[in-house]
């Protein structure tokens, strides 16, 4: 472990722990590696979603909304 790494202890439900063990066996990767990869994916998705929602809220605060015609065009395009 380098000084740039931190330790995180977590309690896993037994079923999830078993699934993680199966992945360890199937992939030959360590629990630590698989857990870090999963957390990177999750955190990245959450950060993207939060950022996108915040950008949308800022647009709304500026009064930047789609017009009725723009909304109708989108619904017409996708058959709704």
C-alpha positions as CSV (number, residue, x, y, z in Angstrom):
1,X,0.0,0.0,0.0
2,X,1.3,3.4,-0.9
3,X,0.8,6.6,1.0
4,X,-1.7,7.7,-1.6
5,X,-3.9,4.7,-0.7
6,X,-6.4,4.5,2.2
7,X,-7.9,1.5,3.9
8,X,-11.7,1.1,4.0
9,X,-13.4,-1.6,6.0
10,X,-16.9,-2.5,5.0
11,X,-19.5,-5.0,6.1
12,X,-21.0,-6.9,3.2
13,X,-24.2,-8.9,3.2
14,X,-23.4,-12.6,3.1
15,X,-24.8,-13.0,-0.4
16,X,-22.8,-10.2,-1.8
17,X,-19.7,-11.5,-0.2
18,X,-20.3,-14.9,-1.8
19,X,-20.7,-13.3,-5.2
20,X,-17.5,-11.4,-4.7
21,X,-15.7,-14.6,-3.8
22,X,-17.1,-16.2,-7.0
23,X,-15.7,-13.3,-9.0
24,X,-12.3,-13.7,-7.3
25,X,-12.2,-17.4,-8.2
26,X,-13.5,-16.8,-11.8
27,X,-11.2,-13.9,-12.6
28,X,-8.1,-14.5,-10.6
29,X,-8.3,-10.9,-9.3
30,X,-8.2,-9.9,-5.7
31,X,-11.2,-8.8,-3.7
32,X,-9.5,-5.4,-3.3
33,X,-9.0,-5.0,-7.1
34,X,-12.6,-6.0,-7.8
35,X,-14.0,-3.8,-5.1
36,X,-12.0,-0.7,-6.2
37,X,-13.2,-1.3,-9.8
38,X,-16.8,-1.5,-8.7
39,X,-16.5,1.6,-6.6
40,X,-14.8,3.5,-9.4
41,X,-17.7,2.7,-11.7
42,X,-20.4,3.5,-9.1
43,X,-18.8,6.8,-8.0
44,X,-18.2,7.9,-11.6
45,X,-21.8,7.2,-12.5
46,X,-23.1,9.0,-9.4
47,X,-20.8,12.0,-10.0
48,X,-22.0,12.2,-13.6
49,X,-25.6,12.1,-12.6
50,X,-25.3,14.7,-9.9
51,X,-23.4,17.0,-12.2
52,X,-26.0,16.6,-14.9
53,X,-28.8,17.3,-12.5
54,X,-27.0,20.4,-11.1
55,X,-26.5,21.6,-14.7
56,X,-30.2,21.1,-15.4
57,X,-31.2,23.0,-12.2
58,X,-28.9,25.9,-13.2
59,X,-30.5,26.0,-16.7
60,X,-33.9,26.0,-15.0
61,X,-32.9,28.8,-12.7
62,X,-31.9,30.8,-15.8
63,X,-35.3,30.2,-17.3
64,X,-33.9,27.9,-20.0
65,X,-36.8,25.6,-20.7
66,X,-37.8,23.8,-23.9
67,X,-40.8,25.4,-25.6
68,X,-44.1,23.6,-26.0
69,X,-43.3,23.0,-29.7
70,X,-39.8,21.6,-28.9
71,X,-41.4,19.2,-26.4
72,X,-44.0,18.1,-28.9
73,X,-41.4,17.6,-31.5
74,X,-39.4,15.2,-29.2
75,X,-42.6,13.3,-28.4
76,X,-43.6,13.1,-32.0
77,X,-40.1,11.8,-33.0
78,X,-40.1,9.0,-30.4
79,X,-43.8,8.0,-30.9
80,X,-45.1,9.1,-27.5
